[in-house]
């Protein structure tokens, strides 16, 4: 088993901890991507159109449709001007129905095998121990020596933003938060619809109990906290792009060690 350093909240080393077998899971980029895609679909909302949308108008094609010297498209009936004689109701006309509208019956919930989901999660957790993969995603990790980053359990009792900011400074993680400040606001349609700026993703805190630290990080853009029991590929690989800069508490590492998966049993037998 590989050992890695444990840091205090002030950034000093506080011994070592043995990484559980989960961190020896092979890196599977394609499986992480599949898991992210399928799990994201569980948040989708069904879309549909009104059954008579674009067809609430009296319009018929000529009868017979040929020999009139005009196209066969359906035209609005009636008199007195307005829409009289205009093409209406059919898909190719102004204000007409949609040719192939979305329907609520469409299957948008993509299922995922339990073993695949578990293997993708373990692979994403293991990838957080690779500095090269974390850096390749765009995170700033200069001066950080050991990965994964493990901190003492004192971090789970932190509930103030001022305290968590000092901890980020001592762990040399503030540089990654500053990376998000360089993002420029967007213009155009996205701005008109209230999406003028993308926040981005920064540090992810994984703890045994995230109730306290969740209050402390609320004002820090891009910083999130998750309990081990709620941890997902969606948190570890946002946008299906592995892998996120992650900080674990010592208790979280112990909880991760309790994860059971078929591939871990196979690896144990081989060893």
Secondary structure, 3 states (H helix, E strand, C coil): CCEEEEECCCCCEEEEEECCHHHHCCCCHHHHHHHHHHHHHHHCCCCCCCCCCCCCCCEECCCCCCCCCCCCCCEECCCCCCCCCCECCCCCCCCCCCCCCCCCCCCCCCCCCHHHHHHHHHHHHHHCCCHHHHHHCCCCCCCCCCCCEEECHHHHHCCCHHHHHHHHHHCCCHHHHHHHHCCCCCCCHHHHCCCCCCCCCCCEEEECCCHHHHHHCCCCCCCEEEEHHHCCHHHHCHHHCCCCCEEEEHHHHHHHCCCCCHHHHHHHHHC
